[in-house]
Amino acid sequence: MFKPQIKVPAAYMRGGTSKGVFFNLTDLPKPAQVPGEARDNLLLRVIGSPDPYGKQTDGMGGATSSTSKTVILSKSEQPNHDVDYLFGQVAIDKPFVDWSGNCGNLTSAVGAFAITNGLVDKNTVPDNGVAIVRVWQANIKKSILVHVPITNGEVQETGDFELDGVTFAAAEVKLEFLDPADGDGALFPTGSVVDDLEVPGIGTLKATMINAGIPTVFINASDIGYTGTELQDDINNDVAALEKLETIRAYGAVKMGLITNIDEAQARQHTPKVAFVAKPADYTSSSNKHISANSINLLVRAMSMGKLHHAMMGTAAVAIGTAAAIEGTLVNIAAGGGALNEVNFGHPSGTLKVGAEAKNIKGDWQVTKASMSRSARVLMEGLVKVPQ
């Protein structure tokens, strides 16, 4: 006899240019309230993975890296924080949940969920104004401030803030990533702002490998035959291109010390990211919007879970802003060089502005903060049903 489905309270939310299923930790079935196989199996089934058809038809996933995401929130166990935020990137065609990094886009929805679900002290939420939710990002052990607009005591989701990659306007949510360097604070794991990355079968590429927001390998678009104006179809329909970029990512992961050999890259799909940069140029975005070279500082295209991202991952935007603020990185050079506290970069869906504060202390670069604006809203809330 087959067991009935279980019902789990959840919210389906858009955050930035991503979507995910959000859970309050205490609402999960007891075995899934702790890390492990039970939790991973639950989230895989919620999202509809693994799906050999690549569609996630029998789940909440949207069959892209941007829409195959899960979030678990709880009252923070860290001093001076409101909520602990754990992010799980669910593979589409494999039985795998990657817990190795953050989702910057979904971070913009964390504050709203936390306030609405009683995870934030009501005394810190104004009747009208902006509530600052202090988030502990549990995957990478970093602090993030989420500025949530409040109207009449409730989260304000509607507004006129437009975000390229999202069709409709919404309320602006400002994010501040504090001390965004990953791990122990070493921005450049190799000790250099630019390295020679040897990739068998491809050659030796100039690369900036940085741990900020999310570990990211930046290369020059021209070095791999691109202009930096590419859209998704230019890359994602080209099997050879995808293999080349994944190979670069794998060797970059080894060089950054994230894995010991390239065979381990398959089990670490979410990090690092690989992105290619170029100087500004005119192009037409995926929504047929004309982007003028004069309106941007540089072009960036980034890969996520083996595909070119339709816009830009929030965590990768932090890496872009951080690298741009540090003289001599490939990102900084593409943006024109010099001291850059803020850049506006072009991505497949349009443009995004990101800022960062960097300083050089005795030859060691440190970044105190990176910031950007996103938007978020609840798409549906209630019970998600999961076959046992």
N, C-alpha and C positions, 0 to 999 in steps of 0.2 A: 504493500500500500504506500502511495506517495504522500509525503508530508505536505501540509498546506504552506503557503508563503508566509514569511514573517513580515511584520510591518515595523518600519523604523522611521521615527520623525526626522525630517530633513528639509532643507531649502535648496532650491535650484537657483543659482545666482550668476549674473554676469558681473565680472570685475574686469575693468579695462577691456582688452580685446579677447578675453578668455571667458569660458563658462565652466562651472563646476558644481558638484553636489556637496553641500555643507552640512556637517553634523555637529551637534553638541556631544562631547565625549560621553557624558552620562546617559545619553539616549541610545547609544550603541548596545547591542547584546553583550552581556558580561564577557564572553570569551574574546570579543573584538575591542574591549576597552583597554587592552594591553597590546603592544607590538607583537607581531607574529603571524603565523599562517592563517589563523581564524580571521584576523582583521583583513589581511590581504585578500583572502578568498571572498569575504563579504564585499569589499570594494570592487573587486574584479567583476563580481556578479551584478552589482548595482550599475556599473558602467556598461556592462555587456561585453566583457573581454574574457578570454582571448577569442577573437572572431576571425576565422580564416578568410571570410569574405571581405573583411576590412570595413564593415559598415556599422557595427555596433547596434544593429536593428533591435536586438532583444535586451536593450539597456538604455541608460540615460546618456551615454556618450554620443558625441557628434562626429565620430570617425576622423577627427583631426587632433593633433597634439594640443591645440588650444581648447578643445572641448572634451578631452578625456582626462578630467582632473577631479580630485577629491580633496576635501579640507575637513580636518577635525579640530574643533576649538574647545577650550576649557578655561576655567578660572585660572589665572596664572599662579604658578608655584614660585615665581621669581619675585624678589623684592622690587617695589616701584614699577610694577607692570600690572596691567589689567587682565590680559588674556594671553594664553599660550596658543600658538598657531602652528599646526602641523600639516604639511602639504604632501599629498601622494600623487605622483604623475603615473597614470595607468597606461601601460602599453596597449596597443590596439589589437595586435595579432599574436601576442605572447602572454602567458600567464605570469605577469610581472608588474609589480608596483615599485616605482623608483622613489626612494625617500632621501636621495642624496642632495637635493637642492630646494630652493624656494620658488614660488610663482609670484613675481612682482605684480602682475596684473590682478590676480585674485586677492592680493593684499588689500586692494582698494575696497573689497567687499567685506573684509574681516571686521572692520569697525562697526559697520551697520548691523551685521549678524550678532556681534557681541553685545551691542546695546539692546537690540530688540529681544534677545534671548536671556537677558538678565545676567550677563557675565561681567558687566561693568557697574560699579557703584553708582547708583542713581544720583547721588549728591554731586558727582563730577559732570553730570550731563545738564547743560543749561536748558531752560524752556525755549529760548530762542538764541541762536548764535552758532558756535562751532564747538563740538566736543572733541577733545584730543584723547584718542584711545592709545594707550601705551601697549604695544604688541611685542611679545617675545616670540621671535621666529625660531621654533624648536628644531627645525632641520639644520640650520646653519648657526644657531645660537647667537642671534643678533637682535638688536632693538630697532623697532620701526614705530614712528609716530604717524597715526592715521587721523587726519582732520575731517571729521564727519559733520556736515551741516545739519542743524536741528531746527525744526519749526514746530511751535506749539507742543514741545516735549517729545516729538517723534522725529525719526530720521527723515530728512528731506532727500528724496531720490530724484524728483523731477527738476529740470532746470534747462538752461540754454548753453551749457558747456558742450562744445563739440570735440570729439576725439576721432581722429582719422583711423579708420578700421572698424568703427562702430557707426551704424547707420543713423541712429537717432540721438538727439541731444539729451543730456541729463544733468544732474547737479554735479558740480566739480568737487572732487575729493583730492586733497593735497596729501602727498606722501613724503615723509622724511626718513631716509635710511641712515641710521647713525652708525658711525665707524663701519662702513660697508665692506671693508676688506674681509675676505673669507678666512676661516680658520684662525690661525694665531696672530693675524694682523699683517702678515707679509703680503703686500700687494703683488709683488712680482716673485713667484716661487723660484725662478731661475736666477734672480738677482739682477736681471737686465731689463730695460724697457723695450728693447728689440733683440730678438735672437735669430740665429739661423736654424730653421727647423728642417731637418732632413727627412724627406718622405720618399721611401723607395718606390720607384716607378713614376714618380711625379717630379722630384728634384728637391733642391734646397730653397726653401721659401723664407723670406723675411717674416717674422711673426712677433706680435706683442701678446704675451700670455699673462693675463691679469686675474687676480682673485678679488673681485668686487661685485657685489650683488649676486653674481654667479660666476664660477670659473669660466673664462672665455678666451678663445684663441682668435685673435684678429690677424687677418692677412690682407694683402693688397689685392683688389679685384683684378687688376691688370696682370698680376703674376700668374693667375689661373685662367686667363682668357676671358674675363668679364669686364663690364663697364661700370657696374654698380647700379645700373638702372633696371636690372632684371626684375620681372614679375614671377609669380609662382609657376606659371606654365613653362617659362623658359628653363627652369631648373627641375621641377618635379616630374616632368614628362621625359626627362633625359636620364636613363638608368646609369649611363657612364658618368655623368656629372654627379649623381647622388653617391655613387661608389667612391669617386675621387674625393668628395668633400667629407665623407665618412672616414676615409683612410687618413686624411689630414687631421680630422678630429681625434682619431685613435692615437696617432703618433704625438699629437699635442698633449693628450692626456698623460702619456708616458713621460714626456718632457716636463710636464707640470708636477709630476710625482703623484698624480691621482690614482694611477694604476701602475703595476710593475711590468706588464707586457700587453701588447695590443689585443691579445685574445680576451682580455678582461673587459674590453670596451663594450662588448655586446650586453654585459650585465650592468653597465652604467651608461644608459642611453640619455638620461636627462642632463648629465654634466660630463665634461665641459661642453659649452656651446662653441660653434665655430661661426665666425662672421667675416665678411669681406667688405672692405671700405674703399672709397674713391673720392676724388675731389668733386665739388658740386657740378651738376649738369642738368639741363632741362630733361624732363621725362613726363610721361602720362601715367598716373597712378591706376590701380586696378579698378577704381570707380570712375575712370575717365577724367579725373581732375588734373589740370595742368599744373605741374610743379616747376617753378622757375628756379634756375640755378642761383639767382640773386636772393632767393628767399631762404636758402639753407646754407649751412656751413660745410656739410659733407653728406655723402651717400653711404648708407649701411644696409647690408642684407644679411640676415642671420638664419641659421639652420636650427630647427627644433625637432627632436625625435626623428631625425632622418629626412626631414622635408624642409623646404624653404618656408619660413613663417610668413603668414599673410600680412603681418604688420611688424610689430616688434615686441618681444617678450619684455615685461617690465624689469626683470632682473638684468637682462642684457642691456637695457637702456641705462641702468645704473652703471654697468661696466663701461658703456660708451661715454657717459658723462665723466666718469672718473678718469678714464684713459685720456679723454680730451683735455682734462685739466692738467695733465702731466706732460711737460715738454719732451719731445723726442719720441713719443709712442707713435705707432702708425696711424692711430686715430687722430692724435694731435696734429701730425703732419698733414693728413688729408684735409683737416679743418683749417689749415693755413698756418699752424704753429703759434707760438707765443703763449701768454697766460690766458686761458679760456675758462672762465667760471660758469659759462652756460653755452650750450650749443643747440642749434635746431637742425636735426638731421632728417634726410629723406629716406623713407622706407617704402615697401611696395604699395601700401594703402594711402600714403601721404607723408605728413611730417610730424615730428614730436620734439618738444623742447625739454631738455634735462639739464640740471645744474649740479655742480659739485664743488666742494671746497677742499683743495689739496695744499699741502705744505711740505717742504723738504727740510727735515731735521737731521743735521749732520750726515747728509748724503742718503738718508732713508726717507722715501716718500710715504706720507701718511695722508689719508683722506678722512676728514671728520664727519662729513655729511654729504649725501646726494639726495636730490629732490626732484619731483615731477608731479604732474597732475593727471589723474585718471577720473573715471566715473564708475558707478556701480548701481545695480538695483536687483531686487528680488524678482525673479521670473515666475516662481511657483513655490509654495510651501505647503507642507502637509506630511504625508506618509509615503515613503518609497517602499514598494513591495519587493521582496527578495525570496526566490525559491531556496528552500533549505538544502 
